[in-house]
Amino acid sequence: MFRVESCPVDSTQRAELAELIAIPSVSADPAHRDDVKRAGEWVCERIRRIGGTAELAPFGEKELALGEIPASTDPANAPTVLCYGHFDVQPPAPLERWESDPFELSIRGEWAYGRGVTDDKGQLWILLRAAQRLVEAGALPVNLRFACDGEEEIGGRTIVDYLAADGRGADAAIIFDGGMLRRDLPVFELATRGLIAFDVNVRTGERDLHSGMYGGAALNAIHVLMRCFEAVLAGPDGRLPEPLRQGIAPPTAEELEAWAALPPGADELRGQGARPLDAKAEEEFYLRTWAEPSADVNGILGGKPGLRNTTLSVEASGELTIRLAPGQDVETIGAAAERLLREAAPPGAEVDVRWSGSPPGLVRPDAPAIRLGLDAFERALGVRPLLVRTGGTLPIMPALADKGIPTILTGFGLPESNVHSPNERFLVRYFEQGIAAAAELYTALGALR
């Protein structure tokens, strides 16, 4: 378990974090464009105060907070660690559900409240505070590079483009933008699934028809679309068709052992009010959501929904997404899915398919940075993180992998932290414990060279 100790936020730390929380850097709202940049400038100024160099640098149509803090001794030969975080936040609405001003840091009981206190301003601040602690002690053994953006909450790719163009690289990367499985049980997220989004349009004639006069003889576009989607969905065993399973990187024995300690899949589904896809879905919950590809129809347009009518529709469209398992390739799976969609359509149907995607990311559990990180967290917190994956898509993970940079993706948010919701909150004691863990992590990564 975590070390039992008093971990209050002192007045200096509270005032500092409150400054950052107070900036309404809502990237989804153009009216807050200057606030987003102001938050980036705050991060840069914080890096400079620690003793590094930093600037809010234009890159494409956006800006990145780019900074460097040199190792305390022999920086020319010290390993380099790249730290990522984002300084934009979700909109606070609905405001009436907040119990305090969303842009005012409020500490009530064991929780600190404010928009971005968990996602991700508070956790980025933890990384900065840990760097300061080591710099002031003359004990920072690595060169720190900070590359932070202000568009993560709107799916921006500026940081991905920056990493692709960056030639300097790093020996490891740290992202504190995640959470714990539950209180006092940290995790390292080794993999993210990729995502391919498909837009499918079907046309089967010149105009809609009377189903009594032409039904059973003329093609119905909605029926064709249903056949197309059926060709790429999971079969009775919960697995996608074999052409969509190419390249899967299976979990290691160590990962599977860690997953066995997680709450049962049946509880996870039941807790969300969901019903299992098939007889083995509960048993295979983590395998399917973290290490297998999946396909979901996200919407269908066609006919006259909500109205009783007898029309045979000749136009229909739909949206489908495929989550890629770690190890899979966007182009390979995208092309295979398009082929299946087209082949499922009968002669005479016109099928238009458009798609784009982001790749999955994967870090080997035996990577030296991961092993050092696990040991560091265990020393700082008294418990060893579980090795897990995430079913979501995080474009920065494959971007770092493409550069050969092993990434430690972790964090101190909790399921009850209300991320993206009113009354977003962060457990107060995790500020100090997070700083201690980050400082221990920086120290451990000094052994990479």
Number of C-alpha atoms within 10 A of each C-alpha: 11 13 11 9 9 8 12 14 17 9 9 9 13 15 13 12 19 18 14 24 24 18 23 25 29 25 24 18 12 10 11 16 16 15 19 26 23 18 26 27 21 18 27 24 19 20 24 16 12 17 16 19 17 22 18 23 15 12 12 10 6 17 21 26 27 22 24 22 23 20 24 17 14 11 16 11 12 22 19 28 25 23 23 22 24 27 34 30 27 21 20 22 12 9 13 10 11 17 12 16 16 23 20 18 23 18 17 10 8 13 16 23 29 29 34 33 30 29 31 25 24 28 29 25 24 26 24 21 23 21 25 22 16 19 19 12 9 12 16 25 24 30 25 25 22 26 20 26 26 27 23 23 19 14 10 15 15 22 24 16 14 15 18 14 10 10 9 8 18 19 21 22 24 24 20 27 20 20 23 18 18 13 16 17 17 25 25 24 22 23 30 28 31 27 25 20 19 21 15 22 20 24 22 22 17 8 10 15 17 12 16 10 10 13 14 10 8 16 20 26 27 24 15 24 27 17 17 23 22 15 19 26 20 16 12 11 11 17 16 19 16 9 15 25 17 17 15 16 13 15 19 12 9 13 16 15 13 15 18 10 9 13 11 15 17 16 12 15 15 12 9 8 8 11 11 14 12 11 11 12 19 19 13 14 18 23 18 17 18 23 24 23 26 24 20 15 16 11 10 16 14 15 19 11 8 6 7 7 11 13 16 23 23 23 22 22 20 20 19 19 18 25 28 35 31 28 19 23 18 20 15 13 20 21 14 18 25 18 15 18 22 20 14 18 21 14 9 11 18 16 22 14 17 12 17 13 19 21 26 28 28 23 24 14 20 11 13 15 26 22 13 21 26 22 18 25 24 18 15 20 21 15 18 19 23 21 20 22 26 17 23 16 19 20 23 24 27 25 21 23 16 14 16 14 21 25 31 23 22 20 26 28 28 21 11 12 22 17 20 17 16 22 22 22 28 27 20 18 17 23 22 19 20 23 22 21 23 25 25 22 23 26 19 20 25 20 14 15 10
